[in-house]
Amino acid sequence: MTAASDTSTLESRVGHYYQMDDTYLVGREKIREFARAVQDHHPAHWNVDAARKLGYPGLIAPLTFTSGPAMACNQRMFESVVVGYDMYLQTEEVFEQHRPIVEGDELSIDIELTSVRRVAGRDLITVTNTFTDTAGEIVHTLHTTVVGVTGEEVDPAIRPAVAGVMMHGINMLGAEDSAAPYVKTVRPETASRIAENTHAPTSPSFDDLKVGDELPVHHTRLSRGDLVNYAGVSGDANPLHWDQNIATLAGQPDVIAHGMLTMGLGASFASSWSDDPGAVTRYAVRLSQPAVVPADGGADIEYSGKIKSLDPETRTGVVLVGAKSQGRKIFGLATLNIRFG
């Protein structure tokens, strides 16, 4: 899908909307499983009493937890609506945490194609997931932007190679050859409310902070086993993250870490400093390069942070998060908006 006419066809599908067939019930063990996958050891994700001491009714989900159910919900979008590409590369993610998701939450998930932009000859595609609780309040909004990659940009052998290794029930190659006609469905005109986060943050006191303060640098190790585990936990079955042959055909030097995994590790780094994962209201990451994970020795990712700005009226601040692997920046720009005590 490189011709302008093809891009125009996809642009005409912006606004395509559907809802997850059933609700998603947030389970205690799923929270722990995800926290383990992103190496987040904050006790509020593991111990009910610890979460309650912070003022939460039960275990709270890590900030990037929604990437898992979103992956499953978005499959239909990339099989029957956004078609014509050989693969997708994640480039940007925005997590808006209106209130922390906790164990027992029963969530409805909306999926919408919200933007298609052509930049430097490539298509940037944004899909938005909206998570609504049983009270009708939006608790989380997730914006995922990917680059659509065509066969002209990768080895043509990648299509049969991907088809030969993909897990059953997953179709990453789209459904553009389907005889079924495309029918656009749009979001119904219904009122929605954003959940209010009334939790008193236990993060550092605003009065003790100043612009330019740096967070302690943290190093995280990733092995191929970590990638396989995250693929299973999150539902991201892209073989770029576990099959060296596919990664090479896609033009990568070796297997690469999931962008969502490196983001999850970044959120874990920040929550270990703030000591309150529920204090984050927004987390935006633009990826610059993937983290390469060799079979021998794995990869080291260095996370760093610095307070960019502070707002005394709201007692909030913006923290810049940096991530490097093998001397290369893997985050182009990453910011965390945090409520302070």
Disulfide bonds with the S-S distance in Angstrom:
none
